[in-house]
Amino acid sequence: MSSTTSDIADPQAATRTVQGACPHDCPDTCALRITVEHGRVTRVAGDPDHPPTHGALCTKVSRYAERSYDPARVLTPLKRVGRKGEGRFEPVGWDAALADIAARLQAIAARDPQAVLPYSYAGTMGMVQGEGMAARFFHQMGASLLDRTICASAGGEALVATYGGKVGMHVEFFAQSRLILIWGSNPITSSVHFWNFAQQAKRAGARLIAIDPRRTETAEKCHRHIALRPGTDGALALGLMHELIANDHLDHDYLARHVEGWPALRERALQWPPERAAAVCGITPGEVRQLAHDYGSIKPAAIRLNYGMQRVRGGGNAVRLVALLPCLTGAWRHRAGGLLLSSSGWFKGARHDAALQRPDLLAGRKPRTINMSTIGEALNHPGSAEFGPKVEAVVVYNSNPVAVAPHSAEVVRGFAREDLFTVVLEHFLTDTADHADYVLPATTQLEHWDAHSAYGHTYALLNRPAIAPLGQARSNAGIFRALAARMGYTAPCFGDSDEAMALGAFSAEHVDLDALKSRGWAKLRIADAPFAEGGFPTPGGKAWADAPGLGLPDHVPNYECAESAPALAARYPLAMISPPARHFLNSSFVNVASLRAAEREPLLEMHADDAAARGIAHGAEVRVFNDRGEYRCKAAVSARARPGVVNGLGIWWRKMGLNGTNVNELTHQRLTDLGRAPTFYDCLVEVRAA
C-alpha cells in the first residue's frame, strides 16, 4: 500500500508501508519500502519487487531512520552568534530568518546578481529537492551558474565523446556475463546490487577480475586483481588494445560498420606493446597479455567501470580508451556484453528537466559559470573584469564543500570570510554549516515528495513522504518557494507543489506513469542489447574513436608523478588516493553514530614496505603532508595498499579528524583533461610518524 497525503495527516494511523526511493549519490538508486507505525518510521527496507534492488539495502541506507531521528538533527532555523567556523548559533523563527535572508540577497542582487552563488551537488539526487525549485529561484535572480563537476564530469564527457551519451548496459544482464572486469570500482562498498549480479555470474562460472590500485574488499573476492598505479588506466587500455590486435581478437565487421576512426586508433595502440604498458602501470607484461587474452576470448565479456579512475589529470582520455574496448571485440552484440559507467543518458528524453528547472526564467541573461571543484579559488578571488564580481553570498544545499571540495584549506579560508553571506540548508551542523550565517532545517527523504532517475540502472522512481516533517523542517523546494515569495518572484511556477513537480517529472512517452504512481518505479523502454547493431547516440550512430574536436584518446600522465614532476616526486614519493570508507558515502553518514563506530577513526592504508622504511607501526598516528598542508590519521599497515601508494580513506568531517582536517587538506584544485573535474587521486604526499 502506498502513502497518501491523508496517511501523513493522521499520525495515529495503523501500521502502513510507504513506497520510496534512496536519494543518495549511488548508482543503485534503490526502491524503498518504509514501515511507519503510529507516525514513526520503524524500518527502511529494499523493495523486493524492484529488479535492481531485489529487497536488499546497503548498511548505510538501512540505518536511514537512525539518521532522520538523530537527536543532533537541526530542526529549527539557526542564526550565527559566534565567529565563522565555531558552529555557535541561536534559534530563530522562520519569518525572521526568511525576511533577513531575502533582504540581504536582494541587496546583493541589486548590485550584481552574479555575486550570488548556489552551491549544491548530490546530497539528494532528487529532481525536485535537488535542482527543481532551487534552479527556478536562481534563474529568476540571474545568479551565477554552478558547473557541477565534483564527481563524474570527466567520465561523463568521455562517454559522450565516445558513445554520444552517458549510456551503457542494463545492470541486470551482468548476471549472464562470462567475464566481468570490475575496473576502478569497489561495488561491495559502492554498488552492492551490481555486486549481487556479479556474484550470480560468478556462481554460474564467470570470471571476475578487479583492476584497481587498492586491494579492495571486492578485489579480494575476484579471481584476479591487477593493482596498477593511479592514473595509468589509459596506458593499460592501450596495452590491451595492442594485444587484441596482435592476436586478432577483433570483431572486424563491428569495427568497420560501427566505429568511426578505428584505423587511426589501431596505429596508436600498436605503439603500446605489453612491456611499455606494464612499465607505466607498475605491473608485469604477463598481466597485460593474460588480461587481453581473457577479454578477447571469453564471451560475453562486460566491463563495470566506475568513477575513481577518472579523478586524475588524464581521466577523460582513460575513460574514452576503456569505453572503446567492447567496440573492438564486438561485445556490444550481446546483452550481457559491453560496458556500464553511467546509464543517466538513457533518461535524457524521459526527464522533464526544462519544465522543472525553468532556464527560460533567465530571460536571455547569461550569468558567469563557477566550477564547484575550484570553489576555494572562487571564494578567495577579489573579482575582476575577467572573472566577474566577487562572490558575496553562497547558498549551499545538498552539499558539504568545506569537507568534500579539494584543497580544503583554501575552501575554509573562503567560507571564513566575514563579508561572505552564507546560507546552508541542512540536516546537521556539518563543517560547512559551521561557517553559515543561517542554517535552515531541511527535510530528509522520509518527509518529502521527490522523483528520481538513476545512473546505474534504467528505472525511474517516485518517493512519497512517509511521515510529516520533523520539528520545523521544510523541504528544499519549500524553502526556495518561500524565499521566492519574500523576494517578490510572482511567476506561477513558484506556486507548484512538491507533489505536482514529482508527479510531473517524467515523460509518458518514455515512462509508464501509471506503474510509476502505483508501485513507485517503472523501467525505461530500452532494447536489451541497445548497440548490437551500432545505433549509438552520435549523429551518425557510430562510436567515436577519433572524436570531433578531441582527436584520438591517449594516455595522459598525472600532474603529480615522477614522469611529469620529478622534483616534486623526489620530495613526496608516495601517490595518494582517497577512496570512500566503507560505511560513509562522500561526507554523508559520517555523523551517524553506529556507522562512525564501525569506521572507528580516520585511516591511511600503507604497504608494509613503505611503513617499514619510515619506521611506522600499524595503528600509529601519522602526519601525511605535502606543500598544501598536513593531515593526521592512524596508519593501517595493510595488503590493501600497493607499494608506493597510500590510501587515505574518506571523507571524514574535518571537525571529527585528529587535527581538525581531513584528506582533502592535501588534494589540489587542478582539473581533468575533459569535463573540468577535480583530480582527487592525482596527489603526491610523504608520511611520517606523528
VENRAGI-V81806 format. One record per residue. N is the residue number from 1. RES is the residue in one letter. PHI is phi in degrees with one decimal (999 if undefined). PSI is psi in whole degrees, -180 to 180 (999 if undefined). NEAR is the number of other C-alpha atoms within 12 Angstrom. Layout:
# VENRAGI-V81806
n->(N N)
res->(RES RES)
phi->(PHI PHI)
psi->(PSI PSI)
near->(NEAR NEAR)
This chain:
# VENRAGI-V81806
n->(1 2 3 4 5 6 7 8 9 10 11 12 13 14 15 16 17 18 19 20 21 22 23 24 25 26 27 28 29 30 31 32 33 34 35 36 37 38 39 40 41 42 43 44 45 46 47 48 49 50 51 52 53 54 55 56 57 58 59 60 61 62 63 64 65 66 67 68 69 70 71 72 73 74 75 76 77 78 79 80 81 82 83 84 85 86 87 88 89 90 91 92 93 94 95 96 97 98 99 100 101 102 103 104 105 106 107 108 109 110 111 112 113 114 115 116 117 118 119 120 121 122 123 124 125 126 127 128 129 130 131 132 133 134 135 136 137 138 139 140 141 142 143 144 145 146 147 148 149 150 151 152 153 154 155 156 157 158 159 160 161 162 163 164 165 166 167 168 169 170 171 172 173 174 175 176 177 178 179 180 181 182 183 184 185 186 187 188 189 190 191 192 193 194 195 196 197 198 199 200 201 202 203 204 205 206 207 208 209 210 211 212 213 214 215 216 217 218 219 220 221 222 223 224 225 226 227 228 229 230 231 232 233 234 235 236 237 238 239 240 241 242 243 244 245 246 247 248 249 250 251 252 253 254 255 256 257 258 259 260 261 262 263 264 265 266 267 268 269 270 271 272 273 274 275 276 277 278 279 280 281 282 283 284 285 286 287 288 289 290 291 292 293 294 295 296 297 298 299 300 301 302 303 304 305 306 307 308 309 310 311 312 313 314 315 316 317 318 319 320 321 322 323 324 325 326 327 328 329 330 331 332 333 334 335 336 337 338 339 340 341 342 343 344 345 346 347 348 349 350 351 352 353 354 355 356 357 358 359 360 361 362 363 364 365 366 367 368 369 370 371 372 373 374 375 376 377 378 379 380 381 382 383 384 385 386 387 388 389 390 391 392 393 394 395 396 397 398 399 400 401 402 403 404 405 406 407 408 409 410 411 412 413 414 415 416 417 418 419 420 421 422 423 424 425 426 427 428 429 430 431 432 433 434 435 436 437 438 439 440 441 442 443 444 445 446 447 448 449 450 451 452 453 454 455 456 457 458 459 460 461 462 463 464 465 466 467 468 469 470 471 472 473 474 475 476 477 478 479 480 481 482 483 484 485 486 487 488 489 490 491 492 493 494 495 496 497 498 499 500 501 502 503 504 505 506 507 508 509 510 511 512 513 514 515 516 517 518 519 520 521 522 523 524 525 526 527 528 529 530 531 532 533 534 535 536 537 538 539 540 541 542 543 544 545 546 547 548 549 550 551 552 553 554 555 556 557 558 559 560 561 562 563 564 565 566 567 568 569 570 571 572 573 574 575 576 577 578 579 580 581 582 583 584 585 586 587 588 589 590 591 592 593 594 595 596 597 598 599 600 601 602 603 604 605 606 607 608 609 610 611 612 613 614 615 616 617 618 619 620 621 622 623 624 625 626 627 628 629 630 631 632 633 634 635 636 637 638 639 640 641 642 643 644 645 646 647 648 649 650 651 652 653 654 655 656 657 658 659 660 661 662 663 664 665 666 667 668 669 670 671 672 673 674 675 676 677 678 679 680 681 682 683 684 685 686 687 688 689 690)
res->(M S S T T S D I A D P Q A A T R T V Q G A C P H D C P D T C A L R I T V E H G R V T R V A G D P D H P P T H G A L C T K V S R Y A E R S Y D P A R V L T P L K R V G R K G E G R F E P V G W D A A L A D I A A R L Q A I A A R D P Q A V L P Y S Y A G T M G M V Q G E G M A A R F F H Q M G A S L L D R T I C A S A G G E A L V A T Y G G K V G M H V E F F A Q S R L I L I W G S N P I T S S V H F W N F A Q Q A K R A G A R L I A I D P R R T E T A E K C H R H I A L R P G T D G A L A L G L M H E L I A N D H L D H D Y L A R H V E G W P A L R E R A L Q W P P E R A A A V C G I T P G E V R Q L A H D Y G S I K P A A I R L N Y G M Q R V R G G G N A V R L V A L L P C L T G A W R H R A G G L L L S S S G W F K G A R H D A A L Q R P D L L A G R K P R T I N M S T I G E A L N H P G S A E F G P K V E A V V V Y N S N P V A V A P H S A E V V R G F A R E D L F T V V L E H F L T D T A D H A D Y V L P A T T Q L E H W D A H S A Y G H T Y A L L N R P A I A P L G Q A R S N A G I F R A L A A R M G Y T A P C F G D S D E A M A L G A F S A E H V D L D A L K S R G W A K L R I A D A P F A E G G F P T P G G K A W A D A P G L G L P D H V P N Y E C A E S A P A L A A R Y P L A M I S P P A R H F L N S S F V N V A S L R A A E R E P L L E M H A D D A A A R G I A H G A E V R V F N D R G E Y R C K A A V S A R A R P G V V N G L G I W W R K M G L N G T N V N E L T H Q R L T D L G R A P T F Y D C L V E V R A A)
phi->(999 -96.2 -72.0 -127.0 -58.3 -67.6 -57.5 -69.9 -68.3 -112.1 -67.3 -98.7 -60.4 -63.9 -52.1 -143.8 -115.8 -115.0 -86.1 -139.6 -143.8 -68.9 -91.7 -86.8 -77.7 -147.8 -65.9 -75.0 36.6 -73.3 -84.2 -109.4 -121.5 -108.9 -91.0 -120.3 -124.4 52.1 81.2 -124.1 -72.6 -111.7 -158.2 -121.1 -130.9 -78.9 -78.0 -69.1 -87.3 -81.2 -54.5 -68.8 -80.3 36.8 84.1 -109.9 -129.9 -70.9 -58.5 -64.5 -74.3 -63.8 -97.7 -63.4 -64.4 -59.0 -66.7 -68.7 -96.4 -56.6 -64.0 -86.2 -65.1 -77.3 -126.1 -144.4 -58.4 -126.0 -119.8 -66.3 -125.3 -106.7 -74.4 -61.4 97.7 -75.8 73.0 -103.3 -137.9 -128.8 -64.1 -145.3 -72.9 -59.8 -60.2 -65.9 -64.0 -64.1 -63.4 -69.9 -61.7 -61.2 -63.3 -72.1 -65.9 -62.1 -64.8 -68.1 -63.5 -64.4 -77.6 -167.3 -61.7 -69.5 -75.1 -100.1 -125.9 -79.1 -134.7 -153.0 -147.8 -113.2 -56.3 -132.1 -90.0 -67.4 -78.8 -95.7 -83.5 -87.0 -109.4 -91.4 -61.6 -60.1 -63.0 -58.7 -61.3 -74.9 -64.8 -60.5 -69.5 86.0 -65.5 -56.6 -88.1 -111.6 -84.8 -88.6 -112.7 -69.2 -115.9 -133.2 -72.8 -65.5 -66.1 -63.8 -67.9 -66.0 -63.3 -62.1 -75.2 -112.6 -103.9 91.2 -172.0 -85.7 -130.7 -174.2 -67.5 -77.4 -63.2 -61.4 -80.6 -60.6 -63.0 -101.9 -72.9 -103.9 -141.5 -128.3 -93.2 -99.1 -108.8 64.6 -139.7 -125.1 -63.5 -60.1 -94.2 -113.9 -162.3 -64.1 -79.5 -59.0 -59.6 -61.6 -66.8 -64.2 -66.5 -59.3 -63.8 -62.4 -64.6 -87.8 108.7 -71.3 -97.7 -114.9 -126.8 -98.0 -120.4 -168.1 -60.3 -99.8 -83.1 -73.2 -57.6 -69.0 -57.4 -62.5 -102.6 -92.0 -67.9 -149.7 -129.1 -108.0 -96.5 -81.5 -70.5 -58.4 83.3 -114.8 -62.6 -63.8 -63.5 -64.1 -61.2 -66.2 -62.7 -65.2 -59.4 -55.0 -71.7 -62.2 -70.4 -62.2 -103.9 53.6 -89.6 -116.7 -96.6 -62.0 -66.4 -63.6 -62.1 -68.1 -93.9 -128.2 -131.6 -92.5 90.7 -61.2 -55.2 -68.5 -64.8 -57.6 -64.5 -65.2 -62.7 -68.1 -86.5 -122.1 -64.2 -54.7 -64.6 -68.3 -61.4 -64.6 -63.5 -68.5 -81.3 74.8 -126.1 -99.4 -57.1 -62.7 -65.5 -64.7 -63.2 -66.6 -63.8 -64.9 -62.3 -62.3 -66.8 -81.2 -111.8 -97.3 -132.1 -76.4 -112.4 -131.0 -119.4 -102.9 -92.5 -132.6 -84.0 -57.3 -71.7 -98.7 -94.8 -139.6 -52.3 -96.4 -60.1 -65.4 -60.5 -62.9 -64.2 -57.5 -66.8 -64.0 -67.1 -83.7 -56.2 -66.6 -74.9 -65.6 -94.8 72.0 -60.4 -66.5 -65.9 -104.3 -68.4 -99.1 -126.7 121.9 -154.2 -134.0 -112.4 -144.2 -105.9 -63.5 -66.0 -63.4 -88.4 -55.7 -85.2 -86.2 -88.5 -90.7 -63.0 -63.2 -68.3 -77.0 -97.2 52.1 -63.2 -64.3 -67.1 -66.1 52.8 89.1 -69.9 -128.5 -64.0 -65.3 -116.0 -112.8 -78.4 -63.9 -75.1 -116.8 -62.5 -60.7 -64.0 -63.2 -72.2 -100.9 -87.7 -76.1 95.2 -163.7 -62.0 -77.9 -81.2 105.1 -67.8 -59.3 -71.8 -105.8 -147.3 -128.9 -113.0 -103.6 -147.7 59.6 -161.5 -138.2 -60.4 -62.4 -91.7 -101.2 -77.7 -70.4 50.8 -67.3 -60.9 -69.2 -64.9 -60.4 -59.4 -68.7 -72.6 -82.7 -60.1 -69.2 -92.1 -98.9 -86.3 -126.0 -119.3 -126.2 -93.6 -153.0 -96.2 -139.2 -82.8 -75.7 -57.9 -72.2 -58.7 -60.5 -99.6 -83.4 -82.4 -134.6 -115.6 -107.3 -74.6 -102.0 -74.1 -95.2 -62.3 -74.4 -119.8 -146.6 -80.9 -165.8 -128.9 -136.2 -96.4 -143.9 -118.0 -124.9 -153.8 -125.4 -120.1 -84.8 -133.3 -122.5 -112.3 -101.7 -67.1 -93.6 -138.0 -69.4 -55.9 -77.1 54.0 -104.2 -62.3 -129.3 -66.6 -52.7 -61.0 -64.4 -66.9 -69.6 -64.4 -68.1 -65.0 -59.9 -62.9 -63.5 -93.9 78.9 -83.6 -109.6 -56.7 -55.0 -62.5 -75.3 -94.8 -64.7 -79.0 -58.7 -62.7 -63.3 -64.8 -65.0 -72.6 -103.7 -75.6 -120.4 -86.1 -66.0 -68.0 -109.5 -129.2 -74.0 -68.4 -64.0 -65.5 -59.7 -73.4 -80.9 -117.2 93.1 -157.6 -155.0 -85.4 -67.0 -90.6 -132.9 -60.1 -59.7 -116.6 -66.1 -118.4 -58.9 -123.3 71.0 74.1 -65.4 -78.6 -93.0 -55.2 -100.3 80.1 -104.4 -69.9 -104.5 -85.1 -108.6 -77.1 -56.2 80.6 -118.8 75.1 -79.0 -74.3 -151.1 -71.9 -118.8 -67.8 -58.5 -60.1 -110.5 -159.2 -62.5 -67.9 -93.0 -141.0 -61.7 -67.0 -63.8 -66.2 -69.1 -79.4 -128.0 -82.8 -104.3 -78.6 -120.9 -112.1 -132.7 -69.3 -70.4 -62.7 -58.1 -98.4 -114.6 -132.3 51.9 -102.3 -73.5 75.4 -62.6 -90.7 -75.9 -55.5 -67.4 -76.8 -65.2 -64.5 -67.2 -82.7 71.9 -160.0 -63.1 -125.5 -122.7 -80.2 -131.4 -69.9 -58.0 -65.5 -67.6 -68.1 -63.5 -63.8 -111.9 65.6 -104.3 -98.0 -57.7 89.3 -74.5 -75.9 -129.2 -99.8 -108.6 -150.7 -155.6 -66.5 -89.6 164.5 -136.3 -130.3 -109.0 -159.5 -100.4 -84.0 -115.4 -75.1 -153.1 -71.5 -67.2 -98.2 -86.9 -56.7 85.3 -130.2 -115.6 -116.0 -91.0 -71.0 -128.4 -112.1 -70.7 -61.3 -58.1 -71.4 -100.0 -80.8 -70.0 -130.9 72.9 -131.9 -134.4 -62.1 -74.4 -60.5 -103.1 -79.8 -118.0 -102.5 -72.2 -112.9 -74.5 -65.7 -125.9 83.6 56.1 -97.3 -74.6 -118.0 -56.2 -96.8 -115.3 -152.7 -104.0 -143.2 -125.7 -130.6 -136.8 -62.1 -70.2)
psi->(136 152 151 170 -37 -31 -45 -31 -19 91 -13 13 159 166 134 162 130 136 130 -171 141 131 -1 165 80 142 -18 -31 71 147 132 150 117 121 128 127 116 46 5 135 125 -15 138 117 164 149 117 -19 -16 115 -45 -34 -39 44 -2 150 157 165 -36 -55 -25 -17 19 -35 -39 -41 -43 -35 11 130 -17 1 142 120 8 150 144 143 136 138 -12 -169 156 133 -18 -25 31 121 164 148 149 151 157 -43 -46 -42 -48 -40 -45 -43 -48 -43 -42 -39 -40 -41 -41 -46 -29 -33 -51 111 -21 -11 -7 132 122 144 114 158 -121 33 -34 140 7 147 -20 -52 -8 -98 44 -94 -32 -46 -40 -44 -49 -31 -43 -40 -35 25 166 147 152 126 107 87 -5 -15 -54 7 -28 -49 -38 -46 -31 -40 -43 -37 -9 -50 -13 -3 167 78 161 -161 161 131 -32 -29 -5 -25 -20 1 155 -19 131 120 117 98 114 33 143 73 -21 -30 -41 -5 68 -24 -36 -42 -35 -44 -38 -38 -38 -44 -41 -43 -26 4 2 153 136 128 126 134 109 138 -29 141 83 174 -36 -46 -36 -26 5 164 -29 150 126 108 81 164 149 137 13 15 -36 -40 -40 -43 -40 -39 -38 -42 -42 -47 -35 -39 -48 -32 10 44 49 146 90 -36 -44 -43 -42 -38 -25 9 124 126 16 -45 -41 -40 -38 -45 -39 -45 -33 -10 2 68 164 -34 -41 -47 -43 -39 -40 -42 -15 31 -172 152 -34 -35 -39 -46 -44 -41 -42 -40 -46 -46 -34 -22 -20 123 145 143 137 149 124 100 146 179 -13 -40 -12 9 46 170 -46 25 -39 -46 -40 -43 -41 -44 -45 -39 -20 -17 -47 -18 -34 -40 -5 23 -25 -13 -23 142 -20 18 161 -140 148 117 -51 140 6 -28 -23 -23 1 -45 -14 -27 136 60 -44 -39 -34 -41 -20 61 -16 -19 -15 -23 44 -11 149 80 159 162 132 132 123 -24 -16 37 -32 -46 -43 -43 -22 8 131 -6 142 170 -34 -46 -33 -172 155 140 119 -19 141 132 113 131 144 30 163 68 -30 -30 -37 -21 151 159 63 -20 -39 -38 -45 -44 -39 -46 -17 -4 126 -22 7 119 121 128 132 125 120 167 -30 166 84 179 -39 -44 -32 -21 6 154 -36 138 122 129 121 152 158 178 -22 -11 5 166 148 166 145 134 -169 160 9 -2 -172 43 134 146 154 136 122 144 136 -31 164 153 138 147 -132 18 145 154 156 -48 -40 -37 -46 -30 -43 -39 -39 -43 -42 -30 6 23 113 5 139 -28 -22 -6 -5 134 160 -42 -46 -40 -42 -44 -18 16 -23 156 134 -21 -31 -20 134 98 -31 -44 -40 -43 -36 -38 -6 -3 156 140 140 155 91 140 149 -45 82 -24 28 -33 48 -133 27 154 40 164 -35 2 3 150 148 115 -39 89 140 129 -10 -27 -158 145 155 166 129 115 157 155 -44 91 168 -32 -41 -33 72 -36 -41 -42 -27 -35 -36 86 -5 127 139 130 159 68 160 143 150 -36 6 160 103 -124 4 150 -4 -31 -1 117 -45 -35 -39 -36 -34 -34 -27 -62 160 134 150 114 132 144 149 -37 -42 -38 -44 -39 -20 6 34 127 155 131 -7 149 136 156 122 126 160 -165 -17 -22 -168 141 132 138 -175 143 133 100 115 148 -6 -23 136 158 137 -3 134 150 106 100 132 -173 105 145 143 -42 -9 4 168 -28 30 22 172 -172 -25 -2 -24 -18 162 174 13 154 165 167 -35 149 -4 36 164 159 59 -36 16 79 125 141 171 157 135 155 141 999)
near->(20 28 37 25 20 15 26 33 17 21 22 17 21 16 24 28 35 44 43 45 51 48 41 38 35 41 42 49 47 50 45 44 43 40 32 34 22 21 29 32 35 26 26 37 35 35 30 18 20 35 28 40 36 25 23 31 36 36 27 36 40 29 30 37 28 27 31 39 27 21 18 19 29 36 32 32 38 40 35 30 20 19 18 29 31 20 26 21 26 19 22 24 21 29 19 19 30 31 22 23 36 35 21 31 38 31 20 28 26 18 19 25 35 37 41 44 45 46 46 40 36 34 36 41 36 45 43 46 48 44 42 47 42 44 42 41 47 42 38 39 40 35 42 39 35 32 27 31 35 41 37 42 37 40 47 44 36 44 45 38 41 46 49 33 32 38 42 49 46 47 45 36 35 45 34 31 40 37 42 48 46 43 43 45 39 39 38 30 29 37 40 34 36 46 37 30 35 41 30 24 28 25 17 17 18 29 35 41 39 36 43 45 42 44 35 37 24 35 32 24 22 32 22 26 33 38 36 38 41 53 47 47 50 43 44 49 47 47 45 47 45 37 39 37 33 23 21 19 28 31 26 20 18 27 33 22 25 35 41 34 28 36 20 20 33 35 20 27 36 24 24 34 31 34 25 28 35 31 23 33 34 30 32 23 27 22 29 39 32 23 38 38 28 30 39 35 23 27 30 34 46 51 46 47 45 42 46 42 49 52 51 52 41 41 51 47 47 49 58 50 48 48 51 48 49 50 49 47 43 41 42 43 32 31 34 40 42 46 50 48 50 41 37 36 32 36 35 27 22 34 36 29 31 25 27 38 31 25 29 23 28 23 14 11 19 19 28 26 29 33 34 39 44 37 44 35 30 37 42 25 25 20 18 12 10 10 22 24 30 32 43 38 40 47 47 42 42 42 37 44 48 47 41 48 49 44 38 42 36 32 38 36 26 37 43 32 28 20 23 31 37 39 42 45 47 42 45 41 39 38 42 46 45 38 43 46 43 46 46 48 40 41 41 46 47 45 41 42 49 48 50 53 53 45 36 42 44 43 44 51 51 51 50 47 42 49 44 34 33 32 23 26 35 33 42 45 43 38 40 46 36 30 39 34 24 26 28 19 24 19 19 15 30 36 23 26 28 39 29 24 37 40 36 32 41 40 27 23 14 24 34 24 28 19 20 36 32 22 31 40 42 34 32 34 21 24 20 24 29 29 36 29 25 33 26 33 26 26 19 16 22 33 44 44 44 29 31 18 11 21 20 32 39 36 35 35 31 42 34 37 34 24 18 18 19 16 14 22 26 19 20 29 27 40 47 48 44 42 43 37 37 37 35 37 37 39 42 41 39 38 37 35 22 21 28 30 16 19 24 25 30 43 38 47 47 45 31 25 22 31 33 19 17 23 20 27 26 25 22 26 28 33 31 44 33 31 21 24 27 30 42 35 39 33 38 29 31 27 26 29 39 34 32 34 44 45 46 46 41 42 46 48 42 38 26 25 30 25 24 26 35 43 54 51 44 40 47 41 38 33 34 41 33 35 35 35 41 46 49 49 52 46 47 44 39 36 41 30 25 22)
